[in-house]
């Protein structure tokens, strides 16, 4: 089973495309949508993947409060290598502390990460690598991520978790978290296919050829931009 948590509020910045892609790839019988005030499916059932998409600051506290009673269960799932995918701002939910100019919020503390909110937005195209796979995306964020966890990506274009850290995202066992925005699964079909293999899905992706064509075109454009910037 794949559980998608709080899709009514965790769906920003194009992340809804990830939800739609999961639905298109896996049958409805294998996807559970957990809504606010529901008891999460993972509490009493086995799941292969838990997905959380971007959430705004207003709803961040709500999601943390909703998941706080299940913190020990979530920690057990992480320790036992259940797959998690957190995209955009969703990693803040699992962080230790999220600090802005007005207050400090305690996250679930499931990853050794602290987040500092800034006034100035930083935008960039992003290119990095996971093992031998190139990851492409876009960042537009107000926050600095200070992480003591292993990184998901090594950055070679754009900004990592912060301006001084060349690493991007978090990898803790089978928990994958990235700050990249947009439909991450669709934009990175090679990585997505590897993730789905870990979930025992070995078929072709929906529209796989078209996704790979678009990915290769985007990769060439990023390489051209990078070369021009280096001149």
C-alpha positions in Angstrom: 0.0 0.0 0.0 1.0 3.6 -0.7 -0.3 6.2 1.8 -0.6 9.8 0.8 -1.0 12.0 3.8 -3.3 15.1 3.9 -3.5 15.7 0.2 -6.1 18.4 0.8 -3.5 20.7 2.3 -0.2 19.1 1.3 -0.3 19.8 -2.4 1.6 23.0 -3.2 4.1 24.1 -5.8 3.2 21.5 -8.4 3.6 18.6 -5.9 0.0 17.6 -6.8 1.6 16.2 -9.9 3.4 13.6 -7.8 0.1 12.5 -6.3 -1.5 12.2 -9.7 1.5 10.2 -11.0 1.3 7.8 -8.2 -2.4 7.3 -8.8 -1.7 6.7 -12.5 1.1 4.3 -11.8 -0.5 2.2 -9.1 -4.0 1.0 -9.0 -6.5 2.8 -6.7 -6.6 -0.4 -4.6 -3.0 0.2 -3.6 -3.3 3.9 -2.7 -4.7 5.2 0.6 -5.5 8.9 1.1 -5.4 10.0 4.7 -7.2 13.2 5.5 -6.9 15.6 8.5 -8.3 14.0 11.7 -8.1 10.5 10.2 -6.1 7.8 11.9 -3.3 7.2 9.5 -3.4 3.9 7.7 0.2 3.2 8.6 -0.7 3.0 12.3 -2.4 -0.4 12.0 -1.4 -1.6 8.5 1.7 -2.3 6.6 2.6 0.3 3.9 5.4 0.4 1.3 5.6 4.2 0.8 4.3 7.2 2.7 4.2 10.4 0.7 3.9 13.9 1.9 3.9 16.9 -0.4 4.6 20.6 0.3 2.6 22.4 3.0 2.4 26.1 3.8 3.5 27.6 7.1 -0.1 28.0 8.3 -0.8 24.3 7.9 2.6 23.1 9.0 1.6 23.2 12.7 -1.6 21.4 12.0 0.2 18.5 10.2 2.8 18.3 13.0 0.0 18.2 15.6 -1.8 15.5 13.6 1.2 13.3 13.4 2.6 13.9 16.9 0.6 11.0 18.5 2.2 8.6 16.0 5.8 9.9 16.3 7.1 6.6 17.8 5.4 4.6 15.1 6.9 6.8 12.4 10.3 6.4 14.0 9.9 2.6 13.9 8.9 2.7 10.3 12.0 4.8 9.4 14.2 2.4 11.4 12.7 -0.6 9.6 13.3 0.9 6.2 9.8 1.7 5.2 9.9 4.1 2.2 9.1 7.8 2.7 9.1 10.6 0.1 8.9 14.2 1.3 8.9 16.9 -1.3 9.2 20.6 -1.2 8.6 21.9 2.3 7.3 18.6 3.7 10.7 17.8 5.2 10.1 20.6 7.7 7.4 18.4 9.4 10.1 15.8 10.3 12.7 18.4 11.3 13.7 19.1 14.9 13.0 22.9 14.9 11.7 25.4 12.4 12.6 29.0 13.3 11.3 32.2 11.9 11.5 35.9 13.0 8.4 35.5 15.2 8.6 32.0 16.7 10.2 28.6 16.9 8.2 25.6 16.1 9.1 22.1 17.2 8.8 19.5 14.4 8.5 15.8 14.9 12.3 15.5 15.4 12.6 12.4 13.2 15.5 13.7 11.2 18.5 15.6 12.5 17.6 18.9 10.7 16.9 22.4 11.8 15.3 24.9 9.5 15.7 28.7 9.6 13.2 30.8 7.7 14.5 34.0 6.0 12.8 37.0 4.5 14.7 36.8 1.2 13.6 34.2 -1.4 16.3 32.3 -3.2 15.5 31.0 -6.7 17.7 28.7 -8.8 17.6 25.9 -11.4 19.0 22.7 -9.8 21.2 19.9 -11.1 22.7 17.2 -8.9 23.4 13.5 -8.7 22.2 10.5 -6.8 24.7 7.8 -7.4 25.0 7.9 -11.2 21.6 9.5 -11.8 21.2 13.2 -12.6 18.5 15.0 -10.7 16.9 18.1 -12.2 14.6 20.6 -10.7 13.9 24.1 -9.5 14.2 25.8 -6.1 12.4 28.8 -4.7 12.7 28.9 -1.0 12.9 31.3 2.0 14.7 28.8 4.3 18.1 27.5 5.3 18.3 23.8 6.0 21.0 22.8 8.5 21.3 19.0 8.3 23.4 16.4 10.0 21.8 13.6 8.0 23.1 12.0 4.8 22.3 13.9 1.7 20.0 12.8 -1.1 21.9 14.7 -3.9 25.3 16.1 -4.5 24.8 19.5 -6.1 26.7 20.6 -9.2 24.4 23.5 -10.3 22.2 25.6 -8.0 21.9 25.7 -4.3 22.0 22.8 -1.8 20.4 22.7 1.6 21.9 26.1 2.1 24.3 28.4 0.3 27.4 26.8 2.0 26.2 23.2 1.8 26.7 21.5 -1.6 24.4 18.7 -0.5 20.7 18.7 -1.2 17.9 16.9 0.6 18.0 14.1 3.1 18.4 10.4 2.9 17.8 8.4 6.1 17.5 4.7 5.5 14.6 4.7 2.9 13.4 8.1 3.7 14.0 10.5 0.8 13.4 14.2 1.3 14.1 17.0 -1.2 13.4 20.7 -1.3 13.0 20.7 -5.0 9.6 22.0 -6.2 7.2 20.7 -8.9 6.3 17.2 -9.9 9.6 15.6 -8.8 8.6 12.1 -9.9 7.6 13.3 -13.4 10.6 15.5 -13.8 13.1 12.8 -12.8 11.8 9.5 -14.5 15.1 7.6 -14.1 15.3 8.2 -10.4 11.5 7.5 -10.1 11.9 4.2 -11.9 14.6 3.1 -9.4 12.3 4.2 -6.5 9.4 2.2 -7.9 11.6 -0.9 -8.3 12.3 -0.7 -4.6 8.5 -0.8 -4.2 8.3 -3.9 -6.3 7.0 -2.1 -9.4 8.9 -3.4 -12.4 6.7 -2.2 -15.3 7.3 0.7 -17.6 6.3 4.1 -16.2 3.2 5.7 -17.6 4.3 7.7 -20.7 7.9 6.6 -20.0 9.2 7.5 -23.5 7.7 10.9 -23.4 9.0 11.5 -19.8 12.5 10.5 -20.8 12.4 12.7 -24.0 11.4 15.7 -21.9 14.0 14.9 -19.2 16.8 14.6 -21.8 15.8 17.9 -23.4 15.7 19.6 -20.1 19.1 18.1 -19.1 20.7 19.5 -22.3 19.2 22.9 -21.6 20.6 22.8 -18.0 24.0 21.9 -19.3 23.9 24.7 -21.8 23.0 27.2 -19.1 25.7 25.9 -16.9 28.3 26.2 -19.6 27.3 29.8 -20.3 27.4 30.7 -16.6 31.0 29.4 -16.4 32.3 31.5 -19.3 
